[in-house]
Amino acid sequence: MSVEVIMPSLVTLFTLLVIGYVCGKLNLAGAEFTSQLSTVLVKVIMPIKIFCAIVQPFEMSMLVNCVIIFVLQLLFYVLSHLLAIGVTKLLKVPDKSLGDWLYALTFPNAGFMAFPILTALLGADGLFYGSIANIAFNLYSFTAGIYMFQKEGGEPISFKSICLTPVNVAIALGLVFFVCSIPIPSLFEEALVSFGDMTTPISMFILGAILSKTPLKNAFTSRSAYIINAFRLIFIPLIFGFIIILLPIEELLKQVLIIILAMPCATLTVIFSEKYGGDTELSATTVFLSNVLCMITLPLLLVWFF
């Protein structure tokens, strides 16, 4: 994957993000509007996009690849978690922000940010396998991820409610269509594909609008945020990336795994921190800085590995 292939897609994504950022700064995309648009994106547009990407003619090799990428993605989350525990112990992170550190170090933004980038760089097949990898994210995030914060208080989140999110339902339904070789009726296919194609521009627009509300001064002066992102955006992708390129799996799977690992900190870091009484300010500044720095680290990592 050359610079000529990567840069046009990343420039497009960055431009969409800047448009959202400017609209946020001009109060054209306020908090209520962004919240409502995010709901439509997560509950309607993104599930349709994922469903359309998964519904393909059945091939046994693709089913095997689904199992491979799920297992590997889950394994990398476990290893990232263990690494995060070691880092926090070494740096003697205080209990108040321990959950924030552990979660931010362990989990990349495997959906909201990864899906549009996978689509832009790898097309429908990239999104197909990225959706399968996202199952591993949900499984580990809403079990071990919650446990990272749980001791700080707050009511538990129902795992059943997480399994029944629109994205997961779309993945499950898409897999049924895929395994049974059921095509999308031609009468509806064009409408669904066109609607799902809004995922990338709306995702980046929303992200830009959200980032416009984050105080820049706090984000760029937080020592902890820089340390977390050094691991999240550089060391973890490099360590696991070198392992991935040695694995005897298809090149597309390697690309999907490395792109996901190179994503910024998951936005759920902030949501869980707020719900369970963590250091919400640290989470917010870390996630903001992570999204900004990712625009630099992601193309460098992709050029390095591919």
N, C-alpha and C positions, 0 to 999 in steps of 0.2 A: 504494500500500500504506500504509494509515493506521496510526496508533498503535494504534487499536482492534483491528486485525487482527494486528499484530506482537506486541504485549505479552503477550496471553494465551498464545501459543505459546512465547515466550521465558521467561515465568514458569514454565510447565510444565517446560521443559527445565532451567531453573535449579533448580527444586524437586527434580527427579530427581537432579541433580548433588549437591545438598546432602544428599540421603538417602545417596548413595554416600559422600560425605565423612564424614558422621557414623558410618556403619557402619565406615569405615576407621579413624576415630579410636577407636572402641570395640572395635577388633580383631575385628569380626564379618566383615570382608572383608580378610583378610590377603594378603600378597604371592602366596602359592601359589594361593589361591582366585581372586584377581584375574587372575593369569596364565592359569589354566585357563579361566576364563570368557571372557577376551579371545580365547583360541584358538578356543573354540566360536563366539564372535561373528564373528570374522574369517573362519573357515573354513567355517562352516555357516549361521548365521542371516543375516548380511549378504549373502552371495551369493544366498541364496534370496529375500531382499527385493528385491535388484537385478534378479534374473531375472524375478520377477513384475511388476516395474515396467516392464521393457523389452518383455515379451510383450504387444503390443497389435495391433489390426488395422493392417495395413500402409498407410501413406500416403506418397506420394513427397515431400510437403512436409516430413514428419518426418525422412526420410532426408537431405534437403538440409540441414535444420537440424542434424542430427548432424555433418555435414561442417563446417558453419559454426562450431559451438561448439567442435569439436575444434581446428580451425585457429586460431581466435581465442585459445583457452585456451593453446595451445602458444606463440603469439606473445607473449602477456602474460608467460609464464614467461621467455622469452628477454629481453624488455625489462626485466623485474624483475631478472634476472641482471646485465644490463649496468648497471642503476642501482645494484645492490649492489656491483659492482666499483668504481664511482665513489665511493660512500659510504665504502667501506673504505679506498680510497686517500686520500681527503680527510681521514679521521680517523686515518690511519696505524695501522691495526689490526695488532697483532703477529701473526707467523706462527702461533703456537700456537693462536690462536682465530680465524684468518682463515676457515677452513672453516665454523666454527660461524656466524659472521656472514653469510657468503655464502649458506649454505643457509637460515638462518632468515629472511633478508630476501627470498629468492627464492620460497620455497614456503610456501603456507598449508596448513592442515589440510583438504585437499580431499576426504577420504573419511570418516574416523572421526568428525569433528566436523560436516563439511558435510552428509553424508547425512541425519542425523536432522533438521537444521535445514531443509534443502530439503524434506524430507517434511512437516514441520510447517507450513511457510509456503506451499509451492507444490503439495503433494500428489504423486501418482504421476508426473505429467508433469515436475515439477521434479526428482525423483529420476532419471527417465529420462535427461534431458539432463545431470544432474550425473554420472551414471555414465559417459557418453560423455566428458565433460570429464576424468574421472579417468584415462582412457586417456592423455591428454596429460601428466597429472601423472606417471604411471608411466614413460612414455617419457623425459621430460626429467630426472626425479629420479634414475633409475637409470642415467643416462649422464652428463650434465653435473653432476648433483647429487653423484654419487660422485667425479667428478673434482675437485670443490671440496675434498674431504678427502684424495684419493688420495695426494698427495705426503707426507702425514704418516705413511704406512706402512699395513700391513695387507694382507690378501689381498683380491683383487677379488671382487665378488659376481657370480654368474652371471646374465646378463641373461635367459637361457633360464628359469632358475628363477623369475624375477620374472614373466615372461610367463605362466607356468603357475600363478600363484596362484589360489586359489578364486574371488576376486572377478573377476579377468580372465577366467577360464573361464566364470563366470556371465554376464559381459557378452557374450562371444563367442557363447555358446549362446543367450542371449536375443536377440541380433541375428539369428541364423539363424532362430529362431522368428518374429521380427518381419518380416523380409524375405520369408519363405516363408508368412506369415500362418497359422502353426500355433498354434492356441490351446492353453492348458494344459487337459488333460482335466478335465472338471467333477468327476470323482470325487476328484481330488487338489487341485483349485484352492483350496478353502476351507481345507484343512489347511496348504498351503504359504503362503497369504496370512496366516493366523493366526500361523504360526511366524515368518514374516518381519517381522510387526508388532512383534515383541519387540526389533527392532534399536534403536529410539530409546530406550526406557527402559534397556536393558542398556548401551548405549553411554554414556549420561550417568552411569549408576551407576558404571561402571568408571572413567570419567574422574574422578569425584568421589573414588573410593577411592584412585586413583593420586595425586591432588593432596593428599590427606590425609597422605601420607608425605613430602611435600616441605617442608623447613624454611622457614617463612614469613619469618624474619628475612633470610636470604640473598636471597630473591626480591625483597623490597621495598627493599633497600638497594643493589642492583647498578645502577650508572650505565649500564653497557653494555646491560643488559637493558631499561632504560627507553628508551634511544636506538633499539635494534633495534625495539622494539614501537611506538615513535612512527612509524617508517617502515612497519612491517608492518601496523599496525591503522588508521593515519590517512592518511599521505601517499600510499602506494601505492594504496589503494582510491580515494582522492579523485582522484588524477591519472588513473588508468585508468578510473575511474567516469565522469568527465566525457567521456572519449573514447567509452565504451560507449554512453552515452545519445544520442550523436549518430549512431551507426551505424544504417543502414537495415535493421534486423533485428527479428524479433518481440519484443514486450515480455517474454515469458516467458524468452527467451534472455538478454536484458539483465539480468533479475532473477537468473537462475542465475549468470551471470558475476560480477556484483557481489557476490552473497552469498559465492561462493567466494573472491573476492579479499579480502573483509572477514574471513575466518576467521583464527584465531590461528596462530601458527607451527606447522609440521608436527611431529608427535611423532617423526618419523624423524630430526629434527635431533639428538635425544639418542642414538638408536640408532646413527646413522652416526658421531657424535662419539666414542662409546665404542669402536666397532669400528676406527676409523681413527686413534685417538690424538689427538683434538682436545681442546678445553677442555670436558669433560663437565659440570663444575659450572656453567659459564656457560650451556650449552645447557639444562640442567635448570631452572635458575632463570628463564631467558628463556621457555621453554615454559610453565612454571607461571604466571608473571606475565601472559603472553599470553592464557591461558585465562581468567584473572580479569578482565583489562581488557576483553576481548572482550564481556563481558556488558554493558559500558557503551557501547563504541564501535559495536557491531553495530546495535542499535536506532537510534542516532543517525544512522548512515550510511544505513540503510534508509529512515528517515523523510525524510532529506535528498534522496535520489534518487528515491523512489517516493511 
